[in-house]
Amino acid sequence: MLNIRTERTKNPKTKPEAGKKLPFGKIFTDHMFMMNYTEGKGWYDARIVPYGKIDLEPSAMVFHYGQEMFEGLKAYRGDGGEAYLFRPDMNAKRANNSNRRLCIPEIPEEDFVEAVRAVVDIDRDWIPSDPGTSLYIRPFVIATDEFLGVAPSKNYLFIIILSPSGAYYESGLAPVGIWIEDEYVRAVRGGMGFAKTGGNYACSLAAQEKAHEDGYSQVLWLDGVERKYIEEVGAMNIFFKIDGKIVTPMLNGSILPGITRDSVLTWCRSEGIPCEERRISVDELIEAQKSGKLEEVFGSGTAAVISPVGKLRYKNEVFTIAGGGIGEYSQKLYDFITGVQTGRIPDRFGWRVKV
């Protein structure tokens, strides 16, 4: 159990007004969690302090070699005012998977969850209650050694910040357009595609800008070797309903193991819906669309929860999905997952954690 000391802010910020549209990830609460690591000493000095700037040398290794990990989860306001987390133990496990790949010391899973609960608890009044809103939680670890050399750092800083946020996409649950990228690649097997680290997102920006310029919300990545097999969207895992079956790319080391992805598969299987985790080529997808077997496409992720896809662009062809509307499973999954997250429906899988 962590011994967390607390320093409350003496200058509380003005909280967002209820009923007004919240941006995603631009407003931050009064406090943050911090904990240090030193080789030979381990993790120490767990503390909650006022949100503010952190003191780092220009030579800190995180700036030069990208040794950092981050996670993303949310806290939700229940109808009775309760504060809930959604599967934080899975974020703790995934954080350590990333840490191992990046040579960052692991954080005990129970300490990770305790830290999240503690900082959310102190800023629980910041959890918004309007539909579609939540308190976004960003845990991250950075390498802090003052050294210009390629080697694992011996010192780290673990921080958790909080951001009251609205929908990730301004359109909310409205279907989005996805650009299938065939020039750039995001990751290859044996690399860091399964880890949640900044480099995986920095390398996606060029393709994302290209997609945005053409009016598309996100990029759908193909594999980095054959440029043939579908992997994931920039901020989401991807699902296809093909001839009555739910199909999603299998986890192969280059795809992020999404927690919402796992939740989608768990719900579908509990409902008797056939699911396949396998390789799916872009050619198979286009053939399914042209033959009328591609019935629905949606993404899943912490930020967006469920995001229906209304159109896909590949090379010079544009394909409309489900008539450009919200598909049956997209709506059912969104209602189920958000219902569990906010306490509106029973939690039959034991995913909801009260703060």
DOROTI-307987 format. One record per residue (C-alpha): y, x, z; residue in three letters; residue number from 1. Coordinates in steps of 0.25 Angstrom, whole numbers. Each point is the difference from the previous one (the first is absolute). Layout:
REM DOROTI-307987
<<Y; X; Z>; "ALA"; NUM>
...
REM end
This chain:
REM DOROTI-307987
<<0; 0; 0>; "MET"; 1>
<<14; 5; -4>; "LEU"; 2>
<<10; 3; 11>; "ASN"; 3>
<<12; -6; -8>; "ILE"; 4>
<<14; 3; 6>; "ARG"; 5>
<<11; -10; -5>; "THR"; 6>
<<15; 3; -2>; "GLU"; 7>
<<7; -13; -4>; "ARG"; 8>
<<12; -1; -9>; "THR"; 9>
<<13; -1; 6>; "LYS"; 10>
<<6; -5; -13>; "ASN"; 11>
<<-9; -12; -5>; "PRO"; 12>
<<2; -3; -15>; "LYS"; 13>
<<4; -14; -5>; "THR"; 14>
<<-13; -7; -4>; "LYS"; 15>
<<-1; -7; -14>; "PRO"; 16>
<<4; -14; 1>; "GLU"; 17>
<<-12; -10; -1>; "ALA"; 18>
<<0; -8; -13>; "GLY"; 19>
<<7; 11; -8>; "LYS"; 20>
<<-8; 8; -11>; "LYS"; 21>
<<-6; 13; 5>; "LEU"; 22>
<<-2; 12; -9>; "PRO"; 23>
<<-12; 8; 1>; "PHE"; 24>
<<0; 13; 8>; "GLY"; 25>
<<16; 2; 1>; "LYS"; 26>
<<2; -5; 14>; "ILE"; 27>
<<-5; 8; 12>; "PHE"; 28>
<<-2; -5; 15>; "THR"; 29>
<<6; 7; 13>; "ASP"; 30>
<<-12; 9; 3>; "HIS"; 31>
<<-10; 9; -5>; "MET"; 32>
<<-13; 7; 5>; "PHE"; 33>
<<-1; 15; 0>; "MET"; 34>
<<-11; 10; 4>; "MET"; 35>
<<-2; 15; -3>; "ASN"; 36>
<<-11; 8; -3>; "TYR"; 37>
<<-2; 15; 2>; "THR"; 38>
<<-13; 8; -3>; "GLU"; 39>
<<-7; 3; 12>; "GLY"; 40>
<<7; -11; 8>; "LYS"; 41>
<<-3; -12; -8>; "GLY"; 42>
<<8; -13; -1>; "TRP"; 43>
<<10; -1; 12>; "TYR"; 44>
<<14; -6; 5>; "ASP"; 45>
<<-3; -14; -5>; "ALA"; 46>
<<14; -7; 1>; "ARG"; 47>
<<8; -12; -5>; "ILE"; 48>
<<14; 4; -3>; "VAL"; 49>
<<12; -7; -7>; "PRO"; 50>
<<-1; 0; -15>; "TYR"; 51>
<<8; 12; -5>; "GLY"; 52>
<<0; 13; -8>; "LYS"; 53>
<<-10; 10; 2>; "ILE"; 54>
<<3; 15; 1>; "ASP"; 55>
<<-8; 9; -10>; "LEU"; 56>
<<3; 14; -5>; "GLU"; 57>
<<2; 1; -16>; "PRO"; 58>
<<-13; 9; 0>; "SER"; 59>
<<-8; -11; 6>; "ALA"; 60>
<<-13; 0; -8>; "MET"; 61>
<<0; -15; -3>; "VAL"; 62>
<<12; 2; -9>; "PHE"; 63>
<<-7; 11; -8>; "HIS"; 64>
<<-15; -3; -1>; "TYR"; 65>
<<-1; -15; 3>; "GLY"; 66>
<<-9; 1; 12>; "GLN"; 67>
<<2; -14; 5>; "GLU"; 68>
<<-7; -13; 2>; "MET"; 69>
<<5; -15; 1>; "PHE"; 70>
<<-6; -13; 3>; "GLU"; 71>
<<5; -15; -2>; "GLY"; 72>
<<-3; -12; 8>; "LEU"; 73>
<<8; -12; 5>; "LYS"; 74>
<<3; -9; 13>; "ALA"; 75>
<<1; -15; -1>; "TYR"; 76>
<<7; -11; 8>; "ARG"; 77>
<<-10; -11; 3>; "GLY"; 78>
<<5; -14; 1>; "ASP"; 79>
<<0; 0; 15>; "GLY"; 80>
<<8; 13; 0>; "GLY"; 81>
<<-12; 9; 2>; "GLU"; 82>
<<0; 14; -7>; "ALA"; 83>
<<-12; 4; -8>; "TYR"; 84>
<<-5; 12; -7>; "LEU"; 85>
<<-11; -1; -12>; "PHE"; 86>
<<-12; 10; 1>; "ARG"; 87>
<<8; 12; 6>; "PRO"; 88>
<<-13; 7; 3>; "ASP"; 89>
<<-2; 1; -15>; "MET"; 90>
<<13; 7; -2>; "ASN"; 91>
<<-4; 10; 11>; "ALA"; 92>
<<-13; 3; -7>; "LYS"; 93>
<<7; 1; -14>; "ARG"; 94>
<<11; 9; 6>; "ALA"; 95>
<<-11; 10; 5>; "ASN"; 96>
<<-6; 0; -13>; "ASN"; 97>
<<13; 4; -6>; "SER"; 98>
<<2; 10; 11>; "ASN"; 99>
<<-13; 7; -3>; "ARG"; 100>
<<3; 1; -15>; "ARG"; 101>
<<14; 6; 3>; "LEU"; 102>
<<-5; 10; 12>; "CYS"; 103>
<<8; -8; 10>; "ILE"; 104>
<<-6; -2; 14>; "PRO"; 105>
<<-6; -13; 2>; "GLU"; 106>
<<6; -10; 9>; "ILE"; 107>
<<-10; -7; 10>; "PRO"; 108>
<<-1; -14; -6>; "GLU"; 109>
<<3; -7; 13>; "GLU"; 110>
<<12; 8; 2>; "ASP"; 111>
<<5; -4; -14>; "PHE"; 112>
<<-2; -15; 3>; "VAL"; 113>
<<6; 2; 14>; "GLU"; 114>
<<13; 7; -6>; "ALA"; 115>
<<2; -11; -10>; "VAL"; 116>
<<-2; -11; 10>; "ARG"; 117>
<<10; 6; 10>; "ALA"; 118>
<<11; 2; -10>; "VAL"; 119>
<<-2; -14; -6>; "VAL"; 120>
<<0; -5; 14>; "ASP"; 121>
<<14; 6; 4>; "ILE"; 122>
<<6; -5; -13>; "ASP"; 123>
<<-7; -13; -1>; "ARG"; 124>
<<13; -8; 0>; "ASP"; 125>
<<2; 6; -14>; "TRP"; 126>
<<-13; -7; -6>; "ILE"; 127>
<<6; -10; -10>; "PRO"; 128>
<<-6; -14; 0>; "SER"; 129>
<<5; -6; -13>; "ASP"; 130>
<<-12; -2; -10>; "PRO"; 131>
<<-4; 12; -8>; "GLY"; 132>
<<6; 10; 10>; "THR"; 133>
<<-6; 10; 9>; "SER"; 134>
<<3; 13; 8>; "LEU"; 135>
<<-4; 11; -9>; "TYR"; 136>
<<-6; 12; 8>; "ILE"; 137>
<<1; 14; -6>; "ARG"; 138>
<<-8; 11; 8>; "PRO"; 139>
<<0; 14; -6>; "PHE"; 140>
<<-3; 14; 3>; "VAL"; 141>
<<8; 12; -5>; "ILE"; 142>
<<-2; 15; 0>; "ALA"; 143>
<<11; 7; 8>; "THR"; 144>
<<-3; 15; 0>; "ASP"; 145>
<<12; 8; -5>; "GLU"; 146>
<<-8; 8; -10>; "PHE"; 147>
<<1; 3; -15>; "LEU"; 148>
<<-15; 2; -3>; "GLY"; 149>
<<-12; -9; -5>; "VAL"; 150>
<<-8; -2; 12>; "ALA"; 151>
<<-3; -12; 10>; "PRO"; 152>
<<12; -1; 10>; "SER"; 153>
<<-3; 2; 15>; "LYS"; 154>
<<10; -10; 5>; "ASN"; 155>
<<2; -15; -4>; "TYR"; 156>
<<8; -12; 3>; "LEU"; 157>
<<-6; -14; 1>; "PHE"; 158>
<<11; -11; -2>; "ILE"; 159>
<<-1; -15; -1>; "ILE"; 160>
<<12; -8; -5>; "ILE"; 161>
<<2; -15; -2>; "LEU"; 162>
<<7; -8; -10>; "SER"; 163>
<<2; -15; 0>; "PRO"; 164>
<<-3; -4; -15>; "SER"; 165>
<<-1; -11; -10>; "GLY"; 166>
<<-10; -1; -12>; "ALA"; 167>
<<-3; 14; -6>; "TYR"; 168>
<<3; -7; -14>; "TYR"; 169>
<<13; -8; -1>; "GLU"; 170>
<<-8; -10; -7>; "SER"; 171>
<<-9; -3; 12>; "GLY"; 172>
<<-13; -6; -4>; "LEU"; 173>
<<5; -2; -15>; "ALA"; 174>
<<-9; 7; -10>; "PRO"; 175>
<<4; 14; -4>; "VAL"; 176>
<<-1; 8; -12>; "GLY"; 177>
<<-9; 13; 0>; "ILE"; 178>
<<1; 12; -10>; "TRP"; 179>
<<-13; 7; -3>; "ILE"; 180>
<<3; 14; 0>; "GLU"; 181>
<<-7; 9; -11>; "ASP"; 182>
<<9; 13; 0>; "GLU"; 183>
<<2; 4; 15>; "TYR"; 184>
<<-11; 0; 10>; "VAL"; 185>
<<0; -2; 15>; "ARG"; 186>
<<-12; 7; 6>; "ALA"; 187>
<<-14; 6; -3>; "VAL"; 188>
<<-13; 0; 8>; "ARG"; 189>
<<0; 12; 9>; "GLY"; 190>
<<15; -1; 1>; "GLY"; 191>
<<8; -8; 10>; "MET"; 192>
<<0; -14; -6>; "GLY"; 193>
<<-7; -6; 12>; "PHE"; 194>
<<10; 6; 10>; "ALA"; 195>
<<13; -7; 4>; "LYS"; 196>
<<10; 12; -3>; "THR"; 197>
<<14; 1; -7>; "GLY"; 198>
<<-5; 8; -11>; "GLY"; 199>
<<-9; -11; -6>; "ASN"; 200>
<<13; -9; 0>; "TYR"; 201>
<<10; 11; -5>; "ALA"; 202>
<<-9; 2; -12>; "CYS"; 203>
<<0; -15; -4>; "SER"; 204>
<<15; -1; -1>; "LEU"; 205>
<<2; 4; -15>; "ALA"; 206>
<<-10; -10; -4>; "ALA"; 207>
<<6; -11; 9>; "GLN"; 208>
<<14; 3; -5>; "GLU"; 209>
<<-6; -2; -15>; "LYS"; 210>
<<-6; -13; 4>; "ALA"; 211>
<<12; -5; 7>; "HIS"; 212>
<<9; 3; -12>; "GLU"; 213>
<<-9; -9; -8>; "ASP"; 214>
<<0; -11; 11>; "GLY"; 215>
<<-13; 2; 7>; "TYR"; 216>
<<-1; 0; 15>; "SER"; 217>
<<-11; 11; 2>; "GLN"; 218>
<<-10; 9; -7>; "VAL"; 219>
<<-15; -1; -1>; "LEU"; 220>
<<-6; 14; -1>; "TRP"; 221>
<<-12; 4; -8>; "LEU"; 222>
<<-9; 11; 4>; "ASP"; 223>
<<5; 14; -1>; "GLY"; 224>
<<-12; 6; -8>; "VAL"; 225>
<<-3; -10; -11>; "GLU"; 226>
<<12; -9; 1>; "ARG"; 227>
<<-9; -11; -2>; "LYS"; 228>
<<-4; -6; 13>; "TYR"; 229>
<<9; -9; 9>; "ILE"; 230>
<<4; 6; 14>; "GLU"; 231>
<<11; -7; 7>; "GLU"; 232>
<<15; -5; -1>; "VAL"; 233>
<<11; 9; 6>; "GLY"; 234>
<<1; -8; 13>; "ALA"; 235>
<<-13; -8; 0>; "MET"; 236>
<<-15; -1; -3>; "ASN"; 237>
<<-3; -9; -12>; "ILE"; 238>
<<-10; -11; -2>; "PHE"; 239>
<<-5; -8; -12>; "PHE"; 240>
<<-7; -13; -1>; "LYS"; 241>
<<-9; 1; -12>; "ILE"; 242>
<<-9; -11; -3>; "ASP"; 243>
<<0; -5; 14>; "GLY"; 244>
<<-2; 13; 7>; "LYS"; 245>
<<10; 8; 8>; "ILE"; 246>
<<0; 14; -6>; "VAL"; 247>
<<7; 12; 6>; "THR"; 248>
<<-1; 15; -3>; "PRO"; 249>
<<-9; 7; 10>; "MET"; 250>
<<5; 10; 10>; "LEU"; 251>
<<-3; 14; -7>; "ASN"; 252>
<<9; 10; 7>; "GLY"; 253>
<<12; -2; -8>; "SER"; 254>
<<3; -15; 4>; "ILE"; 255>
<<7; -3; 14>; "LEU"; 256>
<<-10; -8; 8>; "PRO"; 257>
<<10; -12; 3>; "GLY"; 258>
<<-2; -8; 13>; "ILE"; 259>
<<5; -12; -7>; "THR"; 260>
<<-10; 3; -11>; "ARG"; 261>
<<-11; 0; 10>; "ASP"; 262>
<<5; -13; 6>; "SER"; 263>
<<-1; -6; -14>; "VAL"; 264>
<<-14; 4; -2>; "LEU"; 265>
<<-4; -5; 14>; "THR"; 266>
<<6; -14; -2>; "TRP"; 267>
<<-6; -1; -14>; "CYS"; 268>
<<-14; 3; 4>; "ARG"; 269>
<<1; -9; 12>; "SER"; 270>
<<3; -11; -10>; "GLU"; 271>
<<-11; 3; -9>; "GLY"; 272>
<<8; 5; -11>; "ILE"; 273>
<<-7; 11; -8>; "PRO"; 274>
<<7; 13; 1>; "CYS"; 275>
<<-2; 13; -8>; "GLU"; 276>
<<6; 14; 4>; "GLU"; 277>
<<-3; 8; -12>; "ARG"; 278>
<<7; 8; -12>; "ARG"; 279>
<<7; -9; -9>; "ILE"; 280>
<<6; 5; -13>; "SER"; 281>
<<13; -4; -6>; "VAL"; 282>
<<-7; -4; -13>; "ASP"; 283>
<<-9; -9; 8>; "GLU"; 284>
<<12; -6; 7>; "LEU"; 285>
<<7; -3; -14>; "ILE"; 286>
<<-13; -5; -6>; "GLU"; 287>
<<-2; -10; 12>; "ALA"; 288>
<<15; -5; -2>; "GLN"; 289>
<<-2; -2; -15>; "LYS"; 290>
<<-14; -7; 2>; "SER"; 291>
<<6; -9; 11>; "GLY"; 292>
<<-8; 5; 11>; "LYS"; 293>
<<12; 7; 8>; "LEU"; 294>
<<4; -12; 9>; "GLU"; 295>
<<9; 7; 10>; "GLU"; 296>
<<6; 14; 4>; "VAL"; 297>
<<6; 3; 14>; "PHE"; 298>
<<4; 12; 8>; "GLY"; 299>
<<-2; 2; 15>; "SER"; 300>
<<7; 9; 10>; "GLY"; 301>
<<7; 0; 13>; "THR"; 302>
<<14; -1; -6>; "ALA"; 303>
<<-3; -11; -9>; "ALA"; 304>
<<-12; -6; 6>; "VAL"; 305>
<<-5; -7; -13>; "ILE"; 306>
<<8; 1; -13>; "SER"; 307>
<<-4; -9; -12>; "PRO"; 308>
<<1; 7; -13>; "VAL"; 309>
<<6; -8; -11>; "GLY"; 310>
<<-1; 10; -12>; "LYS"; 311>
<<-5; 13; -3>; "LEU"; 312>
<<5; 10; -11>; "ARG"; 313>
<<-9; 10; -6>; "TYR"; 314>
<<6; 9; -11>; "LYS"; 315>
<<7; -10; -9>; "ASN"; 316>
<<-7; -13; 4>; "GLU"; 317>
<<4; -9; 11>; "VAL"; 318>
<<-11; -10; 6>; "PHE"; 319>
<<4; -12; 8>; "THR"; 320>
<<-9; -3; 12>; "ILE"; 321>
<<-4; -14; 5>; "ALA"; 322>
<<11; -6; -8>; "GLY"; 323>
<<10; 9; 8>; "GLY"; 324>
<<-2; -8; 13>; "GLY"; 325>
<<-6; 2; 13>; "ILE"; 326>
<<-15; 1; 0>; "GLY"; 327>
<<-9; -8; 9>; "GLU"; 328>
<<-6; 12; 8>; "TYR"; 329>
<<14; 6; 1>; "SER"; 330>
<<6; -12; 7>; "GLN"; 331>
<<-13; -2; 9>; "LYS"; 332>
<<0; 14; 4>; "LEU"; 333>
<<15; 1; 3>; "TYR"; 334>
<<-1; -13; 8>; "ASP"; 335>
<<-12; 6; 8>; "PHE"; 336>
<<5; 14; 2>; "ILE"; 337>
<<14; -4; 4>; "THR"; 338>
<<-6; -12; 9>; "GLY"; 339>
<<-8; 10; 8>; "VAL"; 340>
<<11; 10; 1>; "GLN"; 341>
<<9; -10; 6>; "THR"; 342>
<<-10; -8; 8>; "GLY"; 343>
<<1; -13; -8>; "ARG"; 344>
<<-15; 0; -2>; "ILE"; 345>
<<-12; 5; 7>; "PRO"; 346>
<<-3; 15; 0>; "ASP"; 347>
<<-15; -1; -4>; "ARG"; 348>
<<-1; 15; -3>; "PHE"; 349>
<<7; 5; 13>; "GLY"; 350>
<<11; 7; -8>; "TRP"; 351>
<<12; -5; 8>; "ARG"; 352>
<<5; 8; 11>; "VAL"; 353>
<<10; -5; 10>; "LYS"; 354>
<<11; 9; 5>; "VAL"; 355>
REM end
